[in-house]
């Protein structure tokens, strides 16, 4: 891990950009802390620069409550090399949505499964590097999407103690079996009127999770209409499990 820039935001939060090999990322930490901070991994659908305003808002909301927050760019997004197969699958997905047709499972598999296979090891490598920093300690939470990445991480990464998952992306059917293996506490956000999300699939996925503690927060509105109070609820969720 190599830090490439540093700035102090107006609420005292320290923001540092870093690279991990070819992977860019951002780390936010409290301005002052008497002990290493619990860490929240901030998931997103890719495009670090495009997503930055939403990511920094989410991160700052958590950091002022005493957490550290970090994110990395997804494979094939931002300035990272594109995958021809992923671009073709994404184009097929857009055509199906534009035509009002059901999205075929085969398209979802081609788009999401390779992303999960590449992204999860990168998140785990980032976690190795982040936990080596003296200002960061465990436990660790994961918050956001892509929900398929969150599922795989919750199954294979024992250092993640709780997850706040955003049900706003397509999930391959094969990952439902992995969802049954998830046992950590979960909070799942579902936008009821998300035009790009299969609501029934999201409900079926929530039902499939094997966690004894799992909570579904369903709110009216589209994909980007998550109420502001959900940020406070998310902090309370992580405070219960990471502090």
C-alpha positions, -999 to +999 in steps of 0.1 A: +000+000+000+013+034-010-004+067+000-005+092-028-023+122-014-037+135+019-061+162+029-080+172+061-117+177+055-136+205+072-150+182+100-115+170+109-117+137+090-084+127+074-088+115+038-059+097+021-058+083-014-037+052-019-027+025-044-024-012-037-005-024-068-027-012-096-058-007-074-067+028-063-085+034-030-094+060-004-091+058+034-109+081+058-099+081+095-110+102+125-091+134+131-081+122+166-085+089+183-072+074+215-073+038+202-073+021+168-107+026+151-130-002+139-130-004+101-160-002+076-153-013+040-174+010+018-188-010-012-200+006-044-208-004-080-175+010-095-163+043-108-145+058-078-143+093-091-179+093-103-191+079-070-169+101-049-196+126-036-218+097-024-188+077-010-173+106+009-207+115+024-212+079+036-176+077+049-177+110+068-210+100+084-193+069+098-160+084+107-175+111+129-190+082+149-155+069+155-151+044+127-124+043+099-138+038+064-121+027+032-130+018-004-112+006-035-119+007-072-136-023-087-120-043-115-128-029-149-141+004-135-127+040-134-092+041-149-086+003-145-084-018-177-118-028-192-129-064-198-144-070-232-166-098-219-179-075-191-186-047-215-205-070-238-226-084-209-233-048-197-245-039-232-268-069-234-282-059-200-288-023-211-306-036-242-329-059-222-337-031-197-344-006-225-367-030-242-386-038-210-376-074-212-367-097-183-330-099-177-318-134-186-299-152-158-271-159-184-265-122-188-263-117-150-239-146-147-216-132-174-216-097-158-215-104-121-197-137-115-163-127-130-165-094-111-170-113-078-141-137-086-118-107-092-130-082-067-132-103-035-095-112-034-087-076-040-109-065-011-092-091+011-057-078+000-068-043+009-080-055+042-046-070+049-029-037+042-055-016+061-053-037+092-016-033+093-019+004+099-016+014+136-047+037+135-070+009+124-081-022+143-108-048+141-135-057+140-145-050+104-178-043+087-188-042+050-214-016+039-229-011+004-229-030-029-224-048-051-245-071-030-230-102-047-195-091-036-208-086-001-223-121+000-190-137-011-170-116+014-193-125+042-187-162+035-150-163+029-136-134+051-137-143+088-125-108+098-158-092+087-181-093+117-213-076+103-225-063+069-250-036+058-259-047+022-276-026-005-301-047-024-298-027-056-279-049-081-284-082-099-275-114-081-266-147-099-288-176-088-257-196-078-250-170-051-282-179-033-265-210-020-236-189-007-262-166+009-274-196+030-239-199+044-238-163+056-241-162+094-229-128+105-254-101+115-270-084+085-289-053+077-303-051+042-315-019+025-341-022-002-356+006-023-391-005-030-394+013-063-359+007-077-366+005-114-334-015-121-338-040-093-359-072-092-378-066-059-389-102-056-354-115-061-342-092-034-368-105-010-360-141-019-323-133-013-331-118+021-350-149+030-321-171+019-295-155+042-286-179+070-279-152+096-299-155+128-298-117+131-309-101+099-330-070+094-347-057+062-351-020+058-375-013+029-382+023+019-403+038-008-384+055-037-359+048-065-324+035-066-307+067-052-336+077-029-323+060+003-335+082+032-308+101+052-319+085+084-307+051+071-271+064+076-279+069+113-294+034+115-264+020+098-241+036+124-262+022+152-260-013+136-222-012+133-219+003+168-236-028+182-213-052+163-180-034+159-176-016+191 
